[in-house]
Amino acid sequence: MNGTADADTITGLGGNDRLTGYAGDDLLDGGTGNDTLDGGDGNDSLLGGDGTDSILGGTGNDTIEGGAGNDTIRAGAGDDVWFAGDSLSGTDLVYLEDGNDLAYVGWFTAGSPDTIDGGTGNDTISLQSIPDTTDFGITLNDDGTSTTILFGTVVNNFENVIGNGANNALTGNSAANSLSGLAGNDTLVGNAGNDTLDGGTGADSLSGGADNDTLIGGDGNDTLDGGTGNDWLTGDTGADSLLGGDGNDTLLGGADNDTLSGDAGNDTLSGGTGNDALYGGTGNDTLAGGAGADILSGGSGMDYADYTASGSGVSVNLAAGTGAGGDAAGDSLSGIDGIYGSAHDDTLIGFDGEVTSGTDAYTNVFYGGAGNDYMDGAGGSDSLYGDEGNDTILGGAGNDLVAGGTGNDSLDGGSGNDTVDGGDGDDTVLGGAGDDALTGGAGNDLLYGGAGADTITGGAGSDTIVIYAGESAGDVIIGAEDADSSDYDVLELHGDYTVVRDPNDWESGTILWADGSTTSFQNIEKIIPCFTPGTLIETRRGPVAVEDLAPGDRVLTRDNGYQPIRWIGQRALGPADLVLRPQLQPVRIARGALSANEPEADLIVSPQHRMLLSGSRAELFFGEPEVLAAALHMVGRPGITRLTCARVTYLHLLFDSHEIIRANGAWTESYQPGKATLGAMSDPQRKEILDIFPELAEIEAENGWAAARLSLKAHEVRLMLAA
């Protein structure tokens, strides 16, 4: 019986039938008897039924089922599917021939050895319907042959195998094999070729062999070995053991407590959830422990700890080898040279010095990511990148690269010949000792090179560049120029100098220092001489600079006439102090800012230093004719501004009681000791003042010297000064 060029359905008559479909997507059913079926062209469905059948698929993607009996099947060209049914009851010869074919086998019958040949193409044999109580193995050989499976059945020319729910042993050849174990404790070996091995459920053993393999452990406690090549291994659930082997491998532990070893190559290891142990081995590796208390051991090479996926900020100290917060909580680190921070507020601390592996020296490389990060490179030549956020970065010793990225950053290169770049934002950029290259980037930046021959470039925006006599010889200052010339760069000079301007460019020139050294500048709109004369204190001898006073000098007080100074304290803050604690930057009270004649000259004080305020509003709101207000709380009033300095020195005058004294013609407070202020002193200072006033050792916070006046809180100061 013959079909047509259309999609035909032809059913045999119960005898030895010959059915031909010709063109079209045909359905041919031989039924019982020894039938001959020829699908011809098209995507045909061919059913042999009982009997010794001969089936030809022809061209097209055909579906073939021989049925019971000794059948001979030739699938022909196309991606064909052959169903053996629940059993192969008979000695069948199956040739799937050209195309990427799929053979489904449910069972083999004793005494009826079959031959199943995948032919050319990328062919798959699925044995998943074989009962889960039956273990079996199959080895795919390079000559196209395979080991017998069960009852003498031979499988040839297949590249891919799907096992059943029992314990399978599946071994690939040099082709790109796909081996799936499904359930059971399976052993899968890929050998050469870019193989894909999937263990499924159970405690499986997977070995990729040569080339670039993909290994999936599935559920259960699996053992995965990538072998040579750039492999991808994932353990999924279970306490898995993953070994990358040679090559640049990716290892994913998944859930539970996994052990990941990258071995040779530049590997990427991710532990997932659980308390994992990650070992990078040789090469430049990246280790992400994920949630849980993980062991991160980089081994040799430039290795990174990766916390980019952490849901909260991390704190990592490479010198101590410890982690805290977020995904770093409980982590133990060794052999780690770099860190990728989270998108939150991180604290990243480096090791002191360089780590040497063979002939290669490695230093810290930190990427902060988003968030307001704190980084300290410690010793060694580090590369520290703040990325997004308002970051604080300390390069420490060594020739460091410090880059703030976006945000208002505070950067300090430390000692060594550093490169420090503020990036976008209003940054504080400090070079420290050494010949540094400083760049402010976009934004209104403060730059200070420190000792050494520095090159300082302000970048876009209105920048302030600070230099001092004795440490600026050979400095090159470049204010830079915005495209629209709207910038206003300021050069702040400290020391004895002469400015020689370029007659052809008034924004450029040379600073001649008193010691004969020079500093060149260009694109500077304004130069400020910052000699900052000492604050004048009214004494019995008249106004005296505060730095010239000594204990015993008598100072005019508002309440008790002239009183002797009992102790003078001094605290000098340098660039590093002010980067870490910008809240200690001073406040400038301009001449006449408090009243018509107060102060008589600009007065610079610490932010918490209190000034005397008086008037009807003090009496009205607080029932006192005079009150004290912290300078910080008055910032914003005309003439009262917060300064940004590279250095500042604060001096304290202590009397037998808290006094109101006159400084630069304005009434202000003397030092008032208390638990908080004593605690902020250095040990020698604290010992000195306690030797003079031993009773201060017993004072409680704010219960030292009684305050000379009522001290206002921040909101009370705003009320007092409101228009």
Stockholm file with secondary structure:
# STOCKHOLM 1.0

chainA/1-723         MNGTADADTITGLGGNDRLTGYAGDDLLDGGTGNDTLDGGDGNDSLLGGDGTDSILGGTGNDTIEGGAGNDTIRAGAGDDVWFAGDSLSGTDLVYLEDGNDLAYVGWFTAGSPDTIDGGTGNDTISLQSIPDTTDFGITLNDDGTSTTILFGTVVNNFENVIGNGANNALTGNSAANSLSGLAGNDTLVGNAGNDTLDGGTGADSLSGGADNDTLIGGDGNDTLDGGTGNDWLTGDTGADSLLGGDGNDTLLGGADNDTLSGDAGNDTLSGGTGNDALYGGTGNDTLAGGAGADILSGGSGMDYADYTASGSGVSVNLAAGTGAGGDAAGDSLSGIDGIYGSAHDDTLIGFDGEVTSGTDAYTNVFYGGAGNDYMDGAGGSDSLYGDEGNDTILGGAGNDLVAGGTGNDSLDGGSGNDTVDGGDGDDTVLGGAGDDALTGGAGNDLLYGGAGADTITGGAGSDTIVIYAGESAGDVIIGAEDADSSDYDVLELHGDYTVVRDPNDWESGTILWADGSTTSFQNIEKIIPCFTPGTLIETRRGPVAVEDLAPGDRVLTRDNGYQPIRWIGQRALGPADLVLRPQLQPVRIARGALSANEPEADLIVSPQHRMLLSGSRAELFFGEPEVLAAALHMVGRPGITRLTCARVTYLHLLFDSHEIIRANGAWTESYQPGKATLGAMSDPQRKEILDIFPELAEIEAENGWAAARLSLKAHEVRLMLAA
#=GR chainA/1-723 SS CBCCSSCCEEECCSSSCEEECCSSSCEEECCSSSCEEECCSSSCEEECCSSSCEEECCSSCCEEECCSSCCEEECCSSCCEEECCSCBCSCCEEECCSSSCEEECCCBCTTCCCEEECCSSSCEEECTTSCTTCCEEEEBCTTSCBCBCSTTCEEESCCEEECCSSCEEEECCSSCCEEECCSSCCEEECCSSSCEEECCSSSCEEECCSSSCEEECCSSSCEEECCSSSCEEECCSSSCEEECCSSSCEEECCSSSCEEECCSSSCEEECCSSSCEEECCSSCCEEECCSSSCEEECCSSSCEEECTTCSSCCEEETTTTEEESGGGTTCEEESCCEEECCSSCCEEECCSSCEEETTEEECCEEECCSSCCEEECCSSCCEEECCSSCCEEECCSSSCEEECCSSCCEEECCSSSCEEECCSSSCEEECCSSSCEEECCSSCCEEECCSSCCEEECCSSCCEEEEETTSCTTCEEECCCCTTSCCCCEEEEESSEEEEEETTEEEEEEEEETTSCEEEEESCCEEEECCCCCCEEEETTEEEEGGGCCTTCEEEETTTEEEECCEEEEEEECHHHHHHCGGGCCEEECTTSSBTTBSSSCEEECTTCEEEEESHHHHHHHSCSEEEEEGGGGTTSTTEEECCCSCEEEEEEECSSCCEEEETTEEEECCCCCHHHHHTSCHHHHHHHHHHCGGGGGCCTTCSSCCSSEECCHHHHHHHHCC
#=GC SS_cons         CBCCSSCCEEECCSSSCEEECCSSSCEEECCSSSCEEECCSSSCEEECCSSSCEEECCSSCCEEECCSSCCEEECCSSCCEEECCSCBCSCCEEECCSSSCEEECCCBCTTCCCEEECCSSSCEEECTTSCTTCCEEEEBCTTSCBCBCSTTCEEESCCEEECCSSCEEEECCSSCCEEECCSSCCEEECCSSSCEEECCSSSCEEECCSSSCEEECCSSSCEEECCSSSCEEECCSSSCEEECCSSSCEEECCSSSCEEECCSSSCEEECCSSSCEEECCSSCCEEECCSSSCEEECCSSSCEEECTTCSSCCEEETTTTEEESGGGTTCEEESCCEEECCSSCCEEECCSSCEEETTEEECCEEECCSSCCEEECCSSCCEEECCSSCCEEECCSSSCEEECCSSCCEEECCSSSCEEECCSSSCEEECCSSSCEEECCSSCCEEECCSSCCEEECCSSCCEEEEETTSCTTCEEECCCCTTSCCCCEEEEESSEEEEEETTEEEEEEEEETTSCEEEEESCCEEEECCCCCCEEEETTEEEEGGGCCTTCEEEETTTEEEECCEEEEEEECHHHHHHCGGGCCEEECTTSSBTTBSSSCEEECTTCEEEEESHHHHHHHSCSEEEEEGGGGTTSTTEEECCCSCEEEEEEECSSCCEEEETTEEEECCCCCHHHHHTSCHHHHHHHHHHCGGGGGCCTTCSSCCSSEECCHHHHHHHHCC
//
